[in-house]
Amino acid sequence: MTLLDRPGVPGSAAARRGERTTAPRQDGVVLTAGVGALQLEAGGALPEVELSYETWGTLDADASNAVLIQHALTGDTHVAQGHGAEPGWWDALVGPGKPVDTEKYFVVAANMLGGCYGSTGPSSLDPEGVPWGSRFPFVTIRDSVRAEARLADRLGVRRWHAVLGGSMGGARALEWAAMYPDRVRHCVVVAIGGYSTAEQIALAQAQLLAIRQDPAYRGGDYYGGPEPVAGLGLARRIAHISYRSEAELNFRFGRRGQGAENPLEAPGGAAERGRYQVESYLDHQADKLVGRFDANSYVALTEALMSHDVGRGRGGMQRALAGARAEFFLASVNSDRLYFPEQSDELARALPGEVPVHSIDAKIGHDGFLTEIGQLGAELRRRVFTL
Amino acid sequence: MTLLDRPGVPGSAAARRGERTTAPRQDGVVLTAGVGALQLEAGGALPEVELSYETWGTLDADASNAVLIQHALTGDTHVAQGHGAEPGWWDALVGPGKPVDTEKYFVVAANMLGGCYGSTGPSSLDPEGVPWGSRFPFVTIRDSVRAEARLADRLGVRRWHAVLGGSMGGARALEWAAMYPDRVRHCVVVAIGGYSTAEQIALAQAQLLAIRQDPAYRGGDYYGGPEPVAGLGLARRIAHISYRSEAELNFRFGRRGQGAENPLEAPGGAAERGRYQVESYLDHQADKLVGRFDANSYVALTEALMSHDVGRGRGGMQRALAGARAEFFLASVNSDRLYFPEQSDELARALPGEVPVHSIDAKIGHDGFLTEIGQLGAELRRRVFTL
């Protein structure tokens, strides 16, 4: 398989431009694998799909120690530090001696279909060598999971010891359990319910419009020209507010002005006033994302997230999950106001058997699934990662 | 005074184009009064300010029965039905025989400074006859209240029996009590706290960017050309989500598609998929606002709302209100997730004496201050409107 893999820069979009090589696999270094053509749930097809991924640790002889970790909307494959210096986004959970111990488990993290961290997405080249752009088809959570199942085949993983993820990563973990009941032993779903709600769809629509209304977006065909940075930045601001709690924002920023800027002084009109700290903070969040993420991928993955509904076409959530054979581990963040804890509770009730919902205690809001994931470590060791 | 008043169409922006007349005042018909030049809090000035307003009922001989009702962000002066057929936005509260009985009280509702329903705003003509546009200065809640105080002088109202408002109208009511302690007997503040919080500022910033990033906005100088309808529509969507509760949106719309539209079918790409019902609903909300509101006024009033902070420059909220002589009546909506009930509670604690916070029981969210205002009727009759 190494003949088809490509090493790259850890956690970097440059990975997809890496050269094919036969170098040995290293922990936390991006590789890419072809998984073939994919017919898509909403119609259309992709002729040639590649998924980028990173791995940590070694698959054991009977391939029973493999763990799939699924990233969130703008996340990447670099879940743990590994070979390079760059920290991972779930370092508190994954690594040597950590609850998901990479000295015992073979950990895989794949970039989602449609993403911009190495997997086939709108910025990838089509068979004619032109970026997909506006022609990139509609991909759903289920499409991505089907591609990931082929990657698992390629990696020699018939059955995952565990599939886990938070936020949109949790949606993919849940779909794994529904689509491939024999291939998931433990399923860990953090900070998301069984479907995207009307409110989550509404907030997503606003983000999509922010990008699509940016004239630089050009319907998605902006490659080679100016990028829709204003639109993507606005989308990020809308999203980021929803990722944080009201208390968090108010405690950190209140009504203070940014540095020496005075929000209440603007003889020339409000457009010239100083910024509030919270505005400057959101400007910074927007700038950071714009520097690392492709607007078309933001659109594609947001559309996929809107499609999240494990019960769709399966007679509802309970029926969809009746055949799931995984042991489920659910968790929610108690201050989450985007994926309310009640939605995790509702999912738990739809699952076979008694499934408790663990609570992450955080003031920060939804992003507690990233910053406070360590709180689940002991329970995960006890129930899922017992090696 | 009638020599300076202008009748107009009830609740219509056309009011500001009305001719001067000596016609007698009629209930619920827009009039306009000049209130002179205004030096502004954030610097700058307006040379000649007009406020549009409507009235209901008759001012009694000792001018003791006057009530000022303050509208919210995109509200207008048409609080009650009156002479015309058009319903008012607080008809459940204001009218003949209603808690604010227009057969007993003289009710006034003024369009806020910066608005587009007849008061001086960005779409008004400057002294040279050119729309203000980008040159319209930064106006705050306090600036508007100072202009309203001059309107009260013009109307012969030395002291209001009550000043009341919800949302941004509540902010102006509160400022009245702080700025003119001798001129407010009862102050009714619904569904807003003593200041705009970091989160409210953050949500406002996103709305401002949605408009300002629309190329048709042209910095505010779009009059005579295409209007920034896409930007204003997006701002409205962002705002409207915050006005409604998650439960309301999910109960009404869930994940259903709009009519025959299928959100999961789009062989040509996600941009071509059918809409979810909640998307169609927000499209409709956006279209409605775009058809009745000026983008520059939306910006000006949003900026004013961000400035809301009764304690600013006055040693904090408690000190600012220590000298207030009004009897306060506070209320919050129990499902409000934009102006949380806790913020009304915090304001109550900052007020002199014991001030209870009445609770409007509504599933809808913030907009309950409009749809469920009737719930406060009995308490308002008991405590404020006792005639």
Interface residues (C-beta under 8 A of the other chain):
Chain A: E41 A42 G43 G44 S134 R135 F136 P137 F138 T140 Y195 S196 T197 A198 E199 I201 A202 L203 Q205 A206 L209 A210 R212 Q213 D214 P215 G219 G220 A230 G231 L234 R237 I238 I241 E246 L249 N250 R252 F253 G254 R255 P263 L264 E265 A266 P267 G268 G269 A270 A271 R273 Y276 Q277 V278 E279 L282 V299 A300 E303 M306 S307 D309 R312 R337 F340
Chain B: E41 A42 G43 G44 S134 R135 F136 P137 F138 T140 Y195 S196 T197 A198 E199 I201 A202 L203 Q205 A206 L209 A210 R212 Q213 D214 P215 G219 G220 A230 G231 L234 R237 I238 I241 E246 L249 N250 R252 F253 G254 R255 P263 L264 E265 A266 P267 G268 G269 A270 A271 R273 Y276 Q277 V278 E279 L282 V299 A300 E303 M306 S307 D309 R312 R337 F340
